[in-house]
Amino acid sequence: MNRILAGMVGLALGTASQAAPVIVTNAQDNGTWTFGGRVGGSTDGKVLRTEVAVSAEYLMANQISWRTDLAFLVRDIQKLDAFDVYVPTNLVLWPMGRNAKIRPYLGPGVNYSYTSEGSKSFGANALAGLQLVGKNRTLAGFEVKYLIPDLTNNRNKPQVSFALTGLVNLTR
């Protein structure tokens, strides 16, 4: 697990070092907020679960933003009282910038998790995705996230989630 975390940090630092000159020179959109959501699934390798989330993202520069989600994971669709809530927050890097029509992104992050049984934990995650710009500033895309729910528990299994995303820019 330490190798995975070290790899995620290394990937983020390497990407940031490559994007730093462009981030500094293309900061005309600083201060832009976007709000959105995603619907998809999550798996630990055994069970596929339904996931929904809402997100708020703050654009700090053309190629860097900070995003925080509020996500709900239903473990069994027949038992809606068995759920997990997690709050991932990510530094998101946009290699082609936020003004492109096709926008790939990736980013490291941390997360807080809470289960319906009352357990709480802190973990790490990494995300990657692709957004497509539509009419009237709306966006649609696809996202994949690798999540380690609890960094203190070596027995828990990492999760992979995938989702369709949608965003709207409220400030332009």
Stockholm file with secondary structure:
# STOCKHOLM 1.0

chainA/1-172         MNRILAGMVGLALGTASQAAPVIVTNAQDNGTWTFGGRVGGSTDGKVLRTEVAVSAEYLMANQISWRTDLAFLVRDIQKLDAFDVYVPTNLVLWPMGRNAKIRPYLGPGVNYSYTSEGSKSFGANALAGLQLVGKNRTLAGFEVKYLIPDLTNNRNKPQVSFALTGLVNLTR
#=GR chainA/1-172 SS CHHHHHHHHHHHHHHHHHHHHHHHHCCTTTTEEEEEEEEEEEESSSCEEEEEEEEEEEEEETTEEEEEEEEEEEEETTEEEEEEEEEEEEEEECTTCTTSSEEEEEEEEEEEEEETTSCEEEEEEEEEEEEEECGGGEEEEEEEEEEESCTTCTTSCCEEEEEEEEEEESCC
#=GC SS_cons         CHHHHHHHHHHHHHHHHHHHHHHHHCCTTTTEEEEEEEEEEEESSSCEEEEEEEEEEEEEETTEEEEEEEEEEEEETTEEEEEEEEEEEEEEECTTCTTSSEEEEEEEEEEEEEETTSCEEEEEEEEEEEEEECGGGEEEEEEEEEEESCTTCTTSCCEEEEEEEEEEESCC
//
